[in-house]
Amino acid sequence: MSLQHMSFDLASIQAAYRSGLSVRELIGEAMQRCATDAHHAFIHRLTEAEIEPYLARLEHCAPESLPLYGVPFAIKDNIDLAHLPTTAGCPEFAYTPTDSAFVVRRLLDAGAVPVGKTNLDQFATGLNGTRSPFGACRNAFNPAFVSGGSSSGSAVSVAKGWVSFSLGTDTAGSGRVPASFNNLVGLKPTLGLLSGTGVVPACRSVDTVSIFALTSADAQAVLGVTASFDSQDPFSRKAQPFGVDFSAAPFRFGVPRPEDLAFFGNDAAKDLFDASLVHLESLGGVPVEVDLTPFLEAARLLYGGPWVAERYAAVGDFLEAHPEAVFPAVRTIIESGKTPTASQAFEASYRLKALKALCDTVWQQVDCLVTPTAGTIYRIEDMESDPIRLNSNLGYYTNFMNLLDYSAVAVPAGFLSSGEAKKLPWGITLAAPAFRDVPLLRLADRFHRSQAINLGATSTPVNQSPAIASDSAPTGFTSGTVQVAVCGAHLSGLPLNHQLTSRGARLLRTVLSAPVYRFYELAGGPVKRPGMIQVEDGGVAVEMEIWELPSSEFGSFVAGIPNPLGIGKVKVQDGTEVCGFICEGYAVGQGGKDISRWGSWRAWLASQA
């Protein structure tokens, strides 16, 4: 493939460097692609002189020495890149930082090369991409339609194949809506995982830097570089164990009740959502209906409550001094932040706490929540004629995520088949509690790659890029789980299985032990239990289930195990060892009954019935 037609997904770039392509050749190609921008995606493209220091440094490095060696990326222009103006979509507000934002420094250290600062809804206030003095950013597939915002240019630059990935920000959906409208993966990380140092805030307490990528694997790779604790950011958080991996079958996904769904007259979007649910079932998912009412009430707090005062706290002084420099719709929203009182702020925070408690009960029923990313899409001219109402429609499914401290991934789900937006991309969002970013990306990858779909607006099929390995995780991200083998009353459907499921455990597989055990029915009760005792000769293989249990729940699980049973290392038929139930030998002399010839507790129970 010629350089002009090369895909900029990470795997293709890394393969090109291994084959001998120079970093100057690849970045030169990226700069030429960016120069074709007719979508108003960029506010500033780096000149050859501005990009030279990044290239000069890489010429002294081996491609394999840096995880993002020579990878071109774009930066939303409310995120600092040293020595270039940060405008936040407002030229009069612009300043020139002497240092790059924390997340940008992480990327530069990893070898990535910035090629441009991207367009955005002014002060990151909007979900449509039209509120910019640098021009309304146009959809990558049809320039008559909105690109989504506020991270509009960041999404379009990736979708068009001009850069490999980009940084956006997300307060109300700005890292997800543009992904849906431009056929991308949009990762809205757990709040605090990506530092906000060097980022112009919108609502600082619920902002996060976001990642746009062609694939989930690419988004995960960028997450692994950028997610790092920043002691200078009081909102920074260290990654916590992501727990049981729900991305493999079977998994339970929450679906809003029909009365909670809104597509704003877009029947083609409803058809795609229905098809997406069927698609998730084909991947091993089990749908569970969810009442979205408390989520939607929480969403209304973001703009209808005192959180809008955070926007005024961020740029209110500038707005008062330069009201003419701010878009009317943006000014209306930010100025409303002057009116909430302190008592209203506390009352709303109390209500949000109550709503979060209600919403969090859903995680007892499901592993993830599935919603449309946006119910519909609009033409630019329609958005400009009715900017507040139509923009609000775009945030119907997104405004609650950060207020409730959830992680989310927007993933492509196909193309609209009818209506004025026919042939435009559309997507769904997968959401879960904080720190579940990795399982969400794994599930998003499975969903994305099982479709006959291209990367962004390019001609490269998604299946030409590597999948996320089922056991891979970015540096610093761990599952924090323990695998436990059970062979008796804790098996699926038996009396003590609830001691696993109530702790969030998930069945991985059914196996046989190595043939080195004698199997006994133990005396006592009322719940009958078996015991496996390892022997040197005459052993049999015993049927077991292996469950994955959060480490935080392992201690309480073990504490409830009565004598003569305990937890030790159990040998599996494939030669591995796993934590599991073992039995002390004295149990044989206290009424233990040898049931080894059945080799299965279920088989033994059936024989007694």
C-alpha positions, -999 to 999 in steps of 0.1 A, spaced: 0 0 0 13 35 -9 19 60 19 -10 81 6 -35 53 12 -20 40 45 -42 37 75 -31 57 105 -42 31 131 -14 23 155 -7 -12 142 -3 1 106 20 29 118 41 6 138 44 -19 110 54 9 86 82 19 109 94 -17 113 96 -19 75 119 11 74 97 41 68 112 72 84 94 94 109 99 124 86 81 106 58 51 96 79 47 129 97 52 147 63 23 126 50 2 135 80 9 172 75 -2 170 39 -34 152 49 -42 179 75 -36 206 49 -66 194 30 -89 204 58 -121 219 44 -141 209 75 -128 236 99 -113 208 120 -81 228 129 -76 261 145 -38 258 141 -17 233 121 19 231 132 44 245 107 75 226 96 95 248 120 72 241 149 72 204 144 109 201 138 120 197 175 97 166 179 111 150 147 147 158 156 144 141 190 129 109 174 157 106 149 179 95 178 154 69 190 146 34 178 109 30 169 106 1 193 119 21 222 88 43 225 52 31 227 39 59 204 70 65 183 62 89 155 24 87 159 7 118 147 -20 132 170 -42 163 174 -51 183 205 -83 201 213 -75 237 216 -85 240 253 -55 218 261 -20 233 263 8 226 238 39 246 248 47 277 228 15 276 208 -17 296 216 -45 280 235 -77 297 224 -105 276 239 -124 286 207 -121 323 215 -93 344 199 -96 372 224 -91 347 253 -59 332 238 -27 328 258 6 310 250 17 285 276 53 278 283 46 242 291 24 215 277 -5 200 296 3 170 318 -14 145 294 3 161 264 37 157 280 30 121 286 23 116 249 53 135 238 75 115 262 60 83 246 71 95 211 38 109 197 40 139 174 15 168 176 4 181 143 -24 205 152 -47 222 177 -84 215 169 -116 234 167 -142 232 194 -175 247 207 -163 278 224 -151 272 260 -162 236 255 -198 247 259 -219 227 234 -224 192 219 -227 202 182 -195 219 169 -211 250 154 -202 275 182 -168 286 170 -155 318 155 -131 296 135 -161 282 116 -186 255 123 -168 221 122 -184 199 96 -192 162 98 -166 140 83 -192 122 61 -215 149 51 -205 186 56 -241 197 58 -244 180 92 -229 188 126 -198 170 136 -208 169 173 -190 189 200 -175 203 218 -145 182 207 -155 186 171 -122 191 153 -105 164 174 -131 138 161 -131 149 125 -93 149 122 -92 112 133 -122 102 112 -107 116 81 -75 97 86 -53 128 91 -41 117 125 -40 85 145 -58 97 176 -67 129 193 -74 144 227 -108 160 235 -125 169 267 -158 156 281 -181 173 306 -215 166 292 -207 142 263 -181 160 243 -159 129 240 -188 107 229 -212 126 207 -185 135 181 -174 99 181 -209 87 173 -213 112 145 -179 104 129 -177 66 132 -151 65 160 -144 50 193 -147 77 220 -133 69 254 -146 90 283 -123 78 310 -131 76 347 -129 111 362 -94 119 374 -75 91 355 -63 117 330 -49 149 346 -65 182 340 -33 202 345 -30 225 315 -66 222 305 -90 252 303 -119 239 325 -156 239 317 -169 224 349 -138 214 367 -153 189 391 -168 168 363 -144 174 334 -122 148 319 -98 147 290 -111 122 265 -96 101 237 -108 97 201 -94 67 182 -101 45 152 -102 14 173 -107 4 209 -72 -11 209 -58 23 199 -78 41 226 -65 16 252 -29 22 241 -33 59 245 -50 55 278 -21 34 290 3 63 282 -18 92 295 -34 77 327 -9 87 354 -14 103 388 -6 140 388 2 154 423 -4 189 409 -40 182 400 -63 180 431 -88 160 411 -63 134 399 -70 98 409 -49 67 407 -62 37 388 -81 12 409 -85 -25 400 -112 -29 373 -125 -61 388 -143 -89 371 -139 -88 333 -175 -87 320 -164 -83 284 -166 -120 277 -198 -140 275 -221 -142 294 -225 -106 304 -256 -87 315 -263 -53 299 -289 -28 310 -313 -14 284 -335 16 290 -372 10 292 -390 19 259 -407 49 276 -372 63 286 -358 62 250 -359 93 228 -349 94 192 -365 128 184 -382 115 153 -352 96 139 -367 62 132 -335 50 115 -316 56 148 -342 36 167 -337 7 142 -300 8 147 -303 8 185 -327 -22 183 -302 -40 160 -274 -32 184 -292 -49 212 -296 -80 191 -260 -78 182 -249 -77 218 -271 -107 225 -253 -126 197 -220 -118 216 -233 -135 247 -251 -106 263 -282 -109 284 -305 -78 283 -320 -64 315 -345 -36 314 -334 -6 334 -355 24 347 -336 54 333 -357 80 353 -331 87 380 -303 89 354 -323 115 334 -330 135 365 -293 136 373 -286 147 337 -309 177 341 -288 189 371 -258 196 348 -274 226 331 -305 231 351 -287 231 384 -258 249 400 -230 231 382 -233 257 354 -218 281 380 -185 262 375 -185 274 339 -188 310 352 -161 304 377 -138 292 349 -142 321 324 -168 345 340 -143 373 345 -133 372 308 -169 371 297 -178 402 318 -148 421 303 -154 408 267 -190 399 263 -189 406 225 -162 379 221 -185 351 232 -210 333 211 -246 343 221 -256 307 230 -224 302 249 -228 335 267 -264 327 277 -253 294 293 -223 308 311 -240 339 323 -267 317 339 -240 305 362 -241 338 381 -275 332 396 -273 299 417 -270 305 454 -248 286 479 -279 270 494 -291 259 459 -257 243 453 -259 223 485 -295 213 479 -285 201 444 -255 182 457 -277 164 482 -302 155 455 -273 142 433 -261 120 462 -296 106 465 -299 100 427 -265 83 426 -275 59 453 -306 51 432 -287 48 399 -259 27 415 -284 -1 424 -285 -9 387 -249 -24 390 -264 -52 412 -283 -63 381 -261 -56 352 -224 -54 342 -228 -24 319 -254 0 306 -262 4 269 -277 36 255 -277 54 222 -248 79 223 -272 105 208 -308 100 198 -304 118 165 -282 142 144 -290 176 129 -280 198 99 -258 227 107 -284 252 95 -310 237 118 -287 237 148 -278 273 142 -315 283 140 -324 265 173 -291 261 192 -302 256 228 -330 231 223 -314 209 197 -281 209 215 -300 198 247 -314 169 227 -279 157 218 -271 154 255 -301 133 265 -280 102 271 -247 118 280 -252 145 306 -255 122 336 -223 102 331 -197 125 348 -221 137 375 -226 100 385 -189 92 382 -192 65 355 -168 54 328 -181 52 292 -170 42 257 -188 54 226 -185 28 198 -198 27 162 -230 8 156 -236 12 118 -251 38 94 -285 54 93 -306 38 65 -332 64 59 -342 100 65 -323 132 57 -293 118 76 -291 86 55 -256 71 53 -244 90 83 -227 70 111 -244 64 144 -232 47 177 -240 34 211 -224 40 244 -214 14 269 -212 26 305 -201 11 339 -190 23 373 -157 42 378 -125 24 369 -142 -1 346 -126 15 315 -106 -17 305 -136 -41 304 -156 -15 286 -129 -11 259 -127 -49 256 -165 -52 251 -165 -22 227 -138 -39 207 -158 -71 204 -189 -52 193 -170 -30 169 -150 -57 152 -179 -80 147 -194 -55 122 -186 -51 85 -176 -15 90 -146 8 81 -124 29 104 -138 64 106 -144 79 72 -115 59 57 -117 28 34 -99 6 59 -121 -22 74 -120 -25 111 -110 -62 109 -77 -53 93 -65 -39 127 -56 -61 157 -82 -69 184 -75 -62 220 -60 -93 236 -85 -107 261 -59 -105 289 -42 -73 279 -45 -41 301 -26 -8 300 3 -4 323 -10 5 358 -43 -12 352 -50 -45 370 -81 -66 374 -76 -71 412 -93 -105 411 -87 -140 423 -96 -172 405 -113 -198 427 -121 -234 418 -152 -249 434 -164 -284 433 -194 -287 456 -222 -266 470 -207 -235 455 -213 -247 419 -237 -228 397 -273 -233 409 -264 -251 441 -272 -238 476 -240 -219 484 -234 -204 449 -249 -171 462 -218 -167 483 -199 -161 451 -225 -142 430 -233 -118 459 -197 -108 459 -196 -100 422 -180 -132 411 -183 -145 375 -181 -180 362 -151 -184 338 -152 -220 328 -158 -256 338 -127 -278 341 -115 -311 355 -89 -313 382 -57 -333 376 -63 -370 384 -46 -368 418 -76 -365 442 -100 -387 461 -134 -372 464 -156 -375 495 -190 -366 508 -183 -350 541 -203 -356 573 -224 -327 587 -247 -302 573 -274 -290 568 -258 -280 535 -240 -311 522 -205 -305 510 -177 -326 493 -140 -326 499 -110 -332 476 -80 -348 492 -48 -351 472 -33 -386 470 -1 -402 455 -19 -431 439 -54 -439 428 -65 -404 422 -93 -393 399 -102 -361 381 -129 -341 397 -153 -317 379 -148 -281 390 -159 -246 381 -135 -217 381 -149 -184 392 -133 -150 391 -138 -130 424 -128 -95 433 -98 -96 456 -116 -72 479 -142 -99 485 -119 -128 488 -111 -125 525 -148 -125 536 -154 -155 513 -126 -175 528 -136 -165 564 -169 -183 559 -154 -217 550 -158 -243 578 -135 -271 588 -123 -294 575 -123 -274 543 -100 -246 533 -85 -228 504 -52 -239 488 -37 -246 454 -57 -270 433 -41 -288 404 -60 -285 371 -60 -311 343 -41 -287 320 -11 -286 344 -19 -252 359 -28 -245 395 -56 -223 409 -69 -213 443 -96 -237 453 -112 -259 479 -90 -285 496 -99 -308 525 -79 -320 555 -73 -357 556 -88 -363 590 -123 -357 575 -122 -393 561 -122 -408 595 -150 -386 607 -177 -400 585 -164 -390 550 -179 -412 523 -157 -419 492 -176 -409 461 -146 -407 438 -161 -430 411 -186 -403 403 -159 -376 398 -186 -349 401 -207 -335 430 -236 -330 406 -234 -366 394 -233 -378 430 -264 -357 440 -282 -370 409 -274 -406 419 -289 -400 454 -321 -385 439 
